[in-house]
Amino acid sequence: MIKKVQVEGNPNLYRDKYSGAVLNCNLEEVKLAKMKRQEKEKAISLEKTVDNMKKEISDIKELLNNLIREIKK
């Protein structure tokens, strides 16, 4: 019993007959896609970290300015 059928026009893609999912059977392409997804997730994580640090620095600056104003009184 065949569970997957080759997608017409692409020798690396197969359709699962039961779920309808398209599967890429080229392992190099799959590895490359995983690496790209990991790099994208890492970039998003770094952006969030930088944004958080910017906010924290802004909060510290505001606290220091308030402290300086209180000292000058």
Secondary structure per residue as TSV (DSSP state, phi and psi in degrees):
chain	resnum	aa	ss	phi	psi
A	1	M	-	360.0	123.7
A	2	I	-	-85.1	126.3
A	3	K	-	-97.0	-17.3
A	4	K	E	-137.7	149.3
A	5	V	E	-125.1	136.8
A	6	Q	E	-64.4	137.1
A	7	V	-	-76.0	131.3
A	8	E	T	-62.4	129.7
A	9	G	T	90.7	-4.8
A	10	N	-	-141.6	110.6
A	11	P	T	-71.9	-12.8
A	12	N	T	-97.3	-9.3
A	13	L	E	-106.5	137.6
A	14	Y	E	-131.9	147.0
A	15	R	E	-106.0	128.9
A	16	D	E	-73.3	124.3
A	17	K	T	-65.3	-28.4
A	18	Y	T	-89.2	-41.3
A	19	S	T	-97.9	-20.2
A	20	G	-	83.1	0.3
A	21	A	-	-69.7	144.8
A	22	V	E	-96.3	127.9
A	23	L	E	-113.1	135.0
A	24	N	E	-95.3	118.6
A	25	C	-	-97.9	6.7
A	26	N	-	-89.0	105.5
A	27	L	H	-62.6	-34.3
A	28	E	H	-64.9	-42.5
A	29	E	H	-64.4	-39.1
A	30	V	H	-64.5	-44.6
A	31	K	H	-62.0	-43.3
A	32	L	H	-62.8	-42.2
A	33	A	H	-63.0	-41.1
A	34	K	H	-63.8	-42.1
A	35	M	H	-64.5	-41.6
A	36	K	H	-63.2	-42.3
A	37	R	H	-63.9	-41.3
A	38	Q	H	-64.5	-40.7
A	39	E	H	-64.2	-40.5
A	40	K	H	-64.5	-44.4
A	41	E	H	-62.8	-38.9
A	42	K	H	-65.4	-42.1
A	43	A	H	-63.2	-41.8
A	44	I	H	-63.7	-42.4
A	45	S	H	-61.9	-43.3
A	46	L	H	-64.8	-39.4
A	47	E	H	-61.9	-42.8
A	48	K	H	-63.5	-40.7
A	49	T	H	-62.8	-44.8
A	50	V	H	-64.2	-43.9
A	51	D	H	-60.3	-41.9
A	52	N	H	-63.9	-42.1
A	53	M	H	-65.3	-39.2
A	54	K	H	-60.0	-44.0
A	55	K	H	-64.0	-43.6
A	56	E	H	-63.5	-40.2
A	57	I	H	-65.0	-41.4
A	58	S	H	-61.1	-43.1
A	59	D	H	-62.4	-41.6
A	60	I	H	-64.4	-42.5
A	61	K	H	-60.8	-42.7
A	62	E	H	-63.4	-43.2
A	63	L	H	-62.8	-42.0
A	64	L	H	-64.2	-41.4
A	65	N	H	-63.3	-40.8
A	66	N	H	-63.8	-41.3
A	67	L	H	-62.9	-43.6
A	68	I	H	-63.1	-42.1
A	69	R	H	-61.5	-40.9
A	70	E	H	-66.7	-38.6
A	71	I	H	-67.3	-36.2
A	72	K	H	-71.9	-20.2
A	73	K	-	-67.9	360.0
